[in-house]
Amino acid sequence: MFSKSIEQLVEEALDSFDNPNENVASHVRRVIRIATKRQDYPTLIRILPETFDLTVGGRIDHPAFMDARQNLIALLGADEGEQEIDRLITQQHRDRTSSADKNKIYGASIAQIERNLSEIQELINSLQKTPEGLTPIDTYFVAKQNDQSIAGLLPSQRALGDIVERVRQSVYDVLLATERSIELGQRRPTVFERGQEYVQAALARRAPSALERFNAAEAAISDGSPESLAHALTSCRRMIKALADALYPATNQSIVGADGKGREMTDDAYRNRLMQYAIERLGGQTQGKLI
């Protein structure tokens, strides 16, 4: 099956904004597809909640959202990752805040909000039609009552309309930023560059020799020749061993894991040592997927 490129998807998504028949929920779905293909975790954390019904409360536990959250923390580290997530959720809450009541945040999905808006408009349209066959005095009172009902609906219509427009603008901003990034030759989201900075800082602090090999691998990859790529692979292996030596030096012991198998903690078994360090520091069974 033919798979469209990210560039094509972005172009189609931007073009769709000129189509009056396209609702915001469809724009949101397009952005989520593009962000998923690009592994754009910040955008997923910011836009995915637009598709959730959060009126029932509780924490977000949608698999795609949790996966994006874990990957962002893995890239940036726990502290910076959590700060970035808080910033993105704050943005989403700001878009969903009522213009009439700053303490009220609409938790319905964007599709639900658009459906509510449509229902309100249909009701207003029906109230604007005065029934035929009434006496003049009855017509007056019915029209007056309908006008009062319409006046009562207008604040909700304005509030929901403001939210839809804010979400629409946020989605459009994401698409423009993605298009600009691609045109500048940045194939990956900037979060990966920030993630690399985090990795380099952590290696410099905990395993300087691993950082030297990491930089050597980066330099070899930049060259691009087959021989350089082979050197990069060797540097990566040496980097992983240097990291294991710094975090979990060889003990020549055998440790039985949760699966009942014994694993040697020798100098050449650096992968075993690195895994054991992760298990001991991250809590074993509770963080199995992340390990």
N, C-alpha and C positions, 0 to 999 in steps of 0.2 A: 504494500500500500504506500502511496506517495505521502511523504511527510513534509509539511511546509516548514520553511526555515523560520527562524525567529524574526528575521528582517521582514518576511512576508506577513507574518502574524501581526507585527507591530504596525505595518503599513495599513493592513486591513482594519485593525482596531481603530486607528486614527481616522481613517476614512469613514468609519461607521458613525462617528460623532456628528456628521452632517446629515444623517438620516433621521428625520423626525419620528419614524416608526420604531426606532431602537430605544429600548428602555435602559435605565442605568444598571439594572441587574445583569443584563447581557454584556455591558461594558466590563463590569466587575469580573464576570466569568472569563472573559478574554484575557484580562490582565493576570488573573490567577494562572491560566494556562501558560502564558508567556513567562511569568515569574518562576513557575515550576520547571520549565525547560531550561531556564538560565540559572537555576539554583539561587534565585534572588530571595534569600531568606528574609531580609527586612521587609520587602514588599509583601511577601506572603503573610508575615505577622501583622502587617498594617491592613491588608485588604481582605484576608480570609474571614475575619470577624464580621464583615459586611454581609456574609452569607449565612451567619448563624442566628438562631433565635435565642437571645440572651435574656428574654423577659422573665424566665423562670429562675434566673440567678445561678450562682455556683461558678466554679472555675471552668475555663475553656479546656476541654479534654479531647477535642477533635484530633484524630491521628495526624493529619497533614499539618495542623498548627503546632502540635507537640514536636513533630519531626523538625519543622523549621526552627522552632525554639531551641531544641537540643543542638542542632547544627550551628546556629548562630553563637551559642555559648561555647561550643567546641572551637569555633574560629576565633572568637574575641577574648575568651576567658570568662570566668564566672562573673567577676565584678563588672567589666565593661559590657559584657553580653546582657546582663540583667538591666543595666542602665539604658542600653539601647532598646530593649524590649519595653521598658517602662515609658520611654519617650514615644515609641510607636503607638502603644496603647493609649497614651494621653492624646495623641493626634486623633486617633479614632474616636475617642470620647468627645473631643472638641467638635468634631464634625457632627456628632449625634446629640449635642446639647441643644435643648429647646431654646429658641430665640426669645420666647416669652418667659420661661422659667429656667434660669441658669443652673439650678440645682437638679433639673430633670434631664436624664439621658435616655433616649429612645433605644431600647435593646432589641427591637424586632429586626429581622433581616431586611435588607434593602428591597427585596422582592415583596415582602409583606407591607412595607411602608408604601411602596408604589401602588400596591393593590388597594390599600386603605385610601390613598389619595384619589384613586379612580372611583371608588365607592362614594366618597364625599362629593366629588364632582357630579356624579350621577344623581345623587340626592338633591344637590343644589339645583340641577337642571329641572328635576321634577317639581321642586318647590316654586320655581319661577313660572310654572304654568298654572294659571288659575282655572279651576274646573268650569266647564260651560253649564249654562242652564240655571245659574244662581240669580237671585234677585240682586239689585244693586247694593243693598245694604249687606247681604251675605257675602257678595263678592269683595266688598271693602274689608270686612273682618277676616275673611280667609286670606286675602292678600297681605293684610297686616300681620297675621299670625305666621304666614310663610316667610315674610321679611324678617321677623324676629328669629325664626328658626335658622334662616340663612346666616344672619348675623352671628348666631351662636356657633355655626360651623366654620366660619371664616378664620378664626384664630388657629384652629387645628389644621386647617388647610394650609395656612401660611407657614406654620411651624414645620409640618411635614415636607412642604415644598422646599423650604430652606435647607432641610437636611438632605433631601435628594440632590439638590444643586451642589451642596458642599461635597458630597460623596462623588458626584460626577466630576467636579473640578479636581479632586484628589486623584481620581483614576486617570484623568487627562494629563495631569502633571507627571504621574508615574510613566505614562506612555511616552511623553515628550523627553523625559530624562533618559529613558531606555533607548529611544531613537538617537538621541545625541551621543550617548555612550557608545553605541554601535558605530555611528559615523566617525567617531574619534578613534576607532580601532580597539576599543576596550570590550573584549568579548565577554569578560566576566564582570559581575557586579563589583563595585569598589570594596565591598565587605571582605573579599578575598585578599585584597591588598592589605587591609587592616589586620586580617587574620595572619598574614605573613609577618607583619610587624610584631604581632603578639608572640608568634612562634620564635622569632629571632630574639626578642627581648627575654623570653623565658629560657631559651637555650644559653644565651649569654650569661644569665644568672646562675643556671644550674649545671650546664654542661658546655663550657666554652669550646672544648675540642669537637663536640658534636656540631656546634655552630660553624666552625671552620669547614667541616665536611659538607654541611648544608650549603654554604656559600660556594664551595667548589662545584657542587652538583648544579646549582643555579647558573654558574658561569658556563659549565659544559653544555647545559641545555640551550643556552642562548646562542652558542656556536652552531648547533643544529646538525653537524655532520654525524654520520653513523659511528665513527670512532669516538666522538665527543659524547654521544648519547650512551655509549658503553661505559665511558669514564663516569658519567653522571650516575649510572646505575650502581657502579662500584662505590661511588662516594655516598650514595644513599644507604647502602648496606653498612658502610663504615660509620655513618652518622647514627644509625639505629643502635649499633653496638656501643658506640661512645656514649649514647644517651643511657643505655642499659647499665653500662659500667658506672656512670655517675649516680644513677638513681637506685640501682640495686646491684652492688658489686657481687661478683661470684663468691659463693660460700661452699661450693662443692657438696652441698646437701641435696637430698631428694625430698621434694614436697608433694604430698598427695593432694590433688585438687578435688573440687566438688564432684567431679565425674568418677572419682575413685582411682584415677591414674596418677602414677608417680612421675614427676618431672624433675630433671636434673638442673641444678642451679650452678652449672659449670661455666667457665669462661667462654666457651664456644656456643653455649646454649643461651645466647643473649635474648632471643625472643621469649623463651620461658621466663627469664628474669624480668623482662619488661612487663610481661603479662602478670606475673606475680605481684609486681609493684602496683599495677593498676587495680588488681583484685583487693590488695590490702588497703589501698588508699581510698577506693571508691565504694567499698562495701559489698563486694562479692555479688551475691544473687540479686540484690536490688538494682544493680547497675549493669546487669549482664549484657543487655543490648548495646549500651554505650561502650563497654569494654570491647 
